[in-house]
């Protein structure tokens, strides 16, 4: 098995320690007992005159590689406890980890501007010889954040400096993702499959696009709907629908639809600004042969936010031999449970991540 992974015994053992520490969260682990606590330092940086800020996790021992960890769509942003724990684990494994502060994602707004902010943070990290001695670095991202990370990775200013991308629960085709979020249906091997979706994904999409509605009353009503739904996904919003204008009705019709055959038609009725953002952030149809980095993809087979078929499609879209795909039973979107039955697949993925750290991927 070790030969099949392209790994050395010491690296495979280290991967087991890293995986156990990820599963442990803030609880004790062998990795915590055998390594010193990394430093977490607030940093400000400038790239081509644009300012940014974030947290740098610096190993207490030797820096072996640099990695940009992109926060997900959450109000806690870079301070999300799971993200902090993961960044700390990676720093214990020798990565200098930069977690940028992306204000849009903290406000539950996904926009094309995120791509430039990710690229700026990466450019600063890769240009710092104390953190990235070879002038190159890797990226890691979870869920929707994988889209801006990959779009940044094919962007010319940093394309050749991205060594690898590690993505968990990534998307490829946003229309297919939105079909799943609203109806529970996804396509794999040219057939429809059904899995009850987590409605949080639908209302995160709504929250991300409220500011794109032109009518102030529509925005007010959808903010009220979103607050109610994100507090309790079973809550009814029927009492608010009648007050919506034309654009608001179109958005409500889209998120209320449960028929996958109607998604394309309803998508076309959404406000132009929303459709433009979807197109700008979509990976489907992009020339991913421009991706010069290696791609490590991990996806849960029971993911109810983004179906695993998206990572399958993403792996197929890059040049042959450039991606490694791990489909994991029991992985709930991006949460690694200690009792996960398919941990050996995650162990293989972490082994490749450590091989990438050492320039051996």
KAQUINOR-V613302 format. One record per residue. RES is the residue in three letters. OMEGA is omega in whole degrees, 0 to 359 (999 if undefined). Layout:
res,omega
RES,OMEGA
RES,OMEGA
This chain:
res,omega
UNK,181
UNK,179
UNK,180
UNK,179
UNK,184
UNK,186
UNK,176
UNK,183
UNK,181
UNK,179
UNK,178
UNK,177
UNK,178
UNK,178
UNK,177
UNK,177
UNK,181
UNK,181
UNK,179
UNK,179
UNK,176
UNK,180
UNK,182
UNK,182
UNK,180
UNK,178
UNK,182
UNK,175
UNK,179
UNK,180
UNK,178
UNK,182
UNK,187
UNK,177
UNK,178
UNK,182
UNK,176
UNK,173
UNK,171
UNK,188
UNK,173
UNK,181
UNK,170
UNK,183
UNK,180
UNK,177
UNK,181
UNK,177
UNK,179
UNK,183
UNK,175
UNK,177
UNK,180
UNK,178
UNK,176
UNK,176
UNK,187
UNK,180
UNK,175
UNK,178
UNK,184
UNK,172
UNK,183
UNK,178
UNK,178
UNK,182
UNK,173
UNK,179
UNK,186
UNK,179
UNK,181
UNK,181
UNK,182
UNK,182
UNK,178
UNK,175
UNK,182
UNK,181
UNK,176
UNK,185
UNK,179
UNK,180
UNK,178
UNK,180
UNK,181
UNK,179
UNK,179
UNK,177
UNK,180
UNK,178
UNK,175
UNK,179
UNK,174
UNK,177
UNK,163
UNK,190
UNK,173
UNK,175
UNK,183
UNK,173
UNK,181
UNK,187
UNK,181
UNK,181
UNK,177
UNK,179
UNK,181
UNK,178
UNK,175
UNK,182
UNK,177
UNK,179
UNK,179
UNK,183
UNK,179
UNK,179
UNK,176
UNK,180
UNK,179
UNK,180
UNK,180
UNK,181
UNK,178
UNK,182
UNK,184
UNK,181
UNK,181
UNK,185
UNK,178
UNK,181
UNK,181
UNK,186
UNK,181
UNK,181
UNK,179
UNK,180
UNK,176
UNK,175
UNK,170
UNK,181
UNK,180
UNK,171
UNK,185
UNK,180
UNK,179
UNK,180
UNK,176
UNK,179
UNK,181
UNK,177
UNK,175
UNK,184
UNK,177
UNK,180
UNK,189
UNK,183
UNK,184
UNK,190
UNK,184
UNK,183
UNK,178
UNK,185
UNK,180
UNK,173
UNK,178
UNK,187
UNK,179
UNK,178
UNK,186
UNK,174
UNK,174
UNK,183
UNK,184
UNK,176
UNK,178
UNK,178
UNK,180
UNK,174
UNK,180
UNK,182
UNK,185
UNK,186
UNK,184
UNK,181
UNK,174
UNK,182
UNK,175
UNK,183
UNK,175
UNK,177
UNK,174
UNK,174
UNK,182
UNK,173
UNK,180
UNK,184
UNK,171
UNK,185
UNK,176
UNK,180
UNK,179
UNK,184
UNK,170
UNK,175
UNK,178
UNK,181
UNK,182
UNK,188
UNK,180
UNK,183
UNK,179
UNK,178
UNK,184
UNK,185
UNK,183
UNK,179
UNK,174
UNK,180
UNK,181
UNK,182
UNK,181
UNK,174
UNK,179
UNK,177
UNK,184
UNK,178
UNK,181
UNK,184
UNK,181
UNK,175
UNK,181
UNK,185
UNK,179
UNK,183
UNK,178
UNK,175
UNK,184
UNK,183
UNK,184
UNK,189
UNK,186
UNK,182
UNK,183
UNK,173
UNK,186
UNK,181
UNK,179
UNK,178
UNK,179
UNK,179
UNK,179
UNK,178
UNK,181
UNK,185
UNK,179
UNK,183
UNK,177
UNK,181
UNK,183
UNK,181
UNK,182
UNK,188
UNK,183
UNK,180
UNK,181
UNK,178
UNK,180
UNK,181
UNK,180
UNK,177
UNK,183
UNK,183
UNK,178
UNK,180
UNK,179
UNK,178
UNK,178
UNK,180
UNK,182
UNK,183
UNK,182
UNK,176
UNK,179
UNK,181
UNK,176
UNK,177
UNK,182
UNK,171
UNK,177
UNK,180
UNK,182
UNK,184
UNK,173
UNK,187
UNK,175
UNK,185
UNK,176
UNK,181
UNK,177
UNK,180
UNK,179
UNK,181
UNK,182
UNK,174
UNK,177
UNK,185
UNK,183
UNK,179
UNK,179
UNK,178
UNK,175
UNK,180
UNK,180
UNK,179
UNK,180
UNK,186
UNK,179
UNK,181
UNK,183
UNK,178
UNK,183
UNK,182
UNK,173
UNK,185
UNK,178
UNK,177
UNK,194
UNK,174
UNK,174
UNK,179
UNK,180
UNK,181
UNK,182
UNK,183
UNK,179
UNK,180
UNK,181
UNK,184
UNK,182
UNK,185
UNK,185
UNK,186
UNK,182
UNK,176
UNK,176
UNK,177
UNK,178
UNK,179
UNK,179
UNK,176
UNK,178
UNK,177
UNK,179
UNK,174
UNK,176
UNK,176
UNK,184
UNK,180
UNK,185
UNK,181
UNK,999
